[in-house]
Amino acid sequence: MSLHHYLTRTLSTERQLASRATRAVAGLLVAGFVMASAMAVAQEARPRNNDPGFLESIGRWFEEQGDKISSTFKDAGKKVETFGHEAGVAAKSTVEGAKDAAGAVARIPVARVVSGHEKCPNAPNGAPDCVAAATALCKAKGFESGKSADMTTADVCPAQVYLSGRSSGPGCKTETFVSRALCQ
């Protein structure tokens, strides 16, 4: 789901909730006014005393509910603002990533994949050093540097091993070759 679609759907949901809440608050206010006027008429009809009546308690309850609803909408508004800020930060980092990717793509036209057969020399630890072989393969094709893209291995044995009908055994060793390299 795209960010635009998500934000549109979220704002639509927020508007629906705000509309419902507005109608609910309006209904509560009308009911409060009706009760307040009924309470005023009742107070005129009877002598005043300091005990809060039933209607006063209901009036206070409506006020408290109105305050709670107002607080909920303020919190929802702050969350939407925070979400908007976070979306802006994400969009900025995405744009920067796209610029980096575009720079890498711009450098690709000078890179080529070449084929060949360059033996990987053994490093001091005995492992094949295919970085040097890839660079050598690329330099042989007129490039400055390269990285191996494909390697092959082969068991190389003395002629006596092959003449005896075997394909491996004592005296055989595994050699690694760069068969394709990405050259620049």
WOCOR-V93460 format. One record per residue. N is the residue number from 0. RES is the residue in one small letter. SS is DSSP state (h for helix, s for strand, l for the rest). PSI is psi in whole degrees, -180 to 180 (* if undefined). OMEGA is omega as a letter, one per 40 degrees, with the letter a starting at -180 (* if undefined). Layout:
BEGIN
N;RES;SS;PSI;OMEGA + N;RES;SS;PSI;OMEGA
END
This chain:
BEGIN
0;m;l;132;a + 1;s;l;159;i + 2;l;h;-40;i + 3;h;h;-45;i + 4;h;h;-42;a + 5;y;h;-46;a + 6;l;h;-40;i + 7;t;h;-45;a + 8;r;h;-39;i + 9;t;h;-44;i + 10;l;h;-38;i + 11;s;h;-43;i + 12;t;h;-42;i + 13;e;h;-40;i + 14;r;h;-41;i + 15;q;h;-44;i + 16;l;h;-41;i + 17;a;h;-41;i + 18;s;h;-46;i + 19;r;h;-43;a + 20;a;h;-38;i + 21;t;h;-44;i + 22;r;h;-39;i + 23;a;h;-43;i + 24;v;h;-41;i + 25;a;h;-44;i + 26;g;h;-42;i + 27;l;h;-40;i + 28;l;h;-42;i + 29;v;h;-46;i + 30;a;h;-38;i + 31;g;h;-42;i + 32;f;h;-41;i + 33;v;h;-45;a + 34;m;h;-38;a + 35;a;h;-41;i + 36;s;h;-36;i + 37;a;h;-37;i + 38;m;h;-40;i + 39;a;h;-41;i + 40;v;h;-41;a + 41;a;h;-36;a + 42;q;h;-34;i + 43;e;h;-33;a + 44;a;h;-27;a + 45;r;l;158;i + 46;p;l;150;a + 47;r;l;139;i + 48;n;l;170;a + 49;n;l;-4;i + 50;d;l;130;i + 51;p;l;134;a + 52;g;l;176;a + 53;f;h;-44;a + 54;l;h;-36;i + 55;e;h;-41;i + 56;s;h;-42;i + 57;i;h;-39;i + 58;g;h;-44;i + 59;r;h;-40;i + 60;w;h;-44;i + 61;f;h;-40;i + 62;e;h;-44;i + 63;e;h;-41;i + 64;q;h;-40;i + 65;g;h;-42;i + 66;d;h;-41;i + 67;k;h;-42;i + 68;i;h;-42;i + 69;s;h;-44;i + 70;s;h;-41;i + 71;t;h;-42;i + 72;f;h;-37;i + 73;k;h;-43;i + 74;d;h;-41;i + 75;a;h;-40;i + 76;g;h;-42;i + 77;k;h;-39;i + 78;k;h;-40;i + 79;v;h;-42;i + 80;e;h;-44;i + 81;t;h;-42;i + 82;f;h;-41;i + 83;g;h;-41;i + 84;h;h;-46;a + 85;e;h;-37;i + 86;a;h;-38;i + 87;g;h;-42;i + 88;v;h;-43;i + 89;a;h;-41;i + 90;a;h;-39;i + 91;k;h;-45;i + 92;s;h;-32;i + 93;t;h;-41;i + 94;v;h;-42;i + 95;e;h;-40;i + 96;g;h;-38;i + 97;a;h;-38;i + 98;k;h;-43;i + 99;d;h;-44;i + 100;a;h;-39;i + 101;a;h;-38;i + 102;g;h;-41;i + 103;a;h;-40;i + 104;v;h;-36;i + 105;a;h;-30;i + 106;r;h;-15;a + 107;i;h;-37;a + 108;p;l;-27;i + 109;v;l;-9;i + 110;a;l;142;i + 111;r;s;149;i + 112;v;s;125;i + 113;v;s;153;i + 114;s;s;152;i + 115;g;s;-162;a + 116;h;s;89;a + 117;e;s;123;a + 118;k;s;136;i + 119;c;l;118;i + 120;p;s;159;i + 121;n;s;135;i + 122;a;l;170;i + 123;p;l;-27;i + 124;n;l;0;i + 125;g;l;-11;i + 126;a;l;153;i + 127;p;s;138;i + 128;d;s;85;a + 129;c;h;-13;i + 130;v;h;-45;i + 131;a;h;-38;i + 132;a;h;-41;i + 133;a;h;-42;i + 134;t;h;-42;i + 135;a;h;-42;i + 136;l;h;-44;a + 137;c;h;-42;i + 138;k;h;-35;i + 139;a;h;-25;a + 140;k;l;5;i + 141;g;l;10;i + 142;f;l;168;a + 143;e;l;-39;a + 144;s;l;172;i + 145;g;s;167;i + 146;k;s;143;a + 147;s;s;137;i + 148;a;s;-25;a + 149;d;s;139;i + 150;m;s;155;i + 151;t;s;154;i + 152;t;s;153;i + 153;a;s;143;i + 154;d;s;122;i + 155;v;s;122;a + 156;c;l;155;i + 157;p;l;159;a + 158;a;h;-34;a + 159;q;h;-35;a + 160;v;h;-46;a + 161;y;h;-38;a + 162;l;h;-27;i + 163;s;l;-2;i + 164;g;l;4;i + 165;r;l;159;i + 166;s;l;-1;i + 167;s;l;166;i + 168;g;l;-163;a + 169;p;l;139;a + 170;g;l;-12;i + 171;c;l;149;i + 172;k;s;154;i + 173;t;s;129;i + 174;e;s;145;a + 175;t;s;139;a + 176;f;s;146;i + 177;v;s;121;a + 178;s;s;-23;i + 179;r;s;143;i + 180;a;s;149;i + 181;l;s;112;a + 182;c;s;148;i + 183;q;l;*;*
END
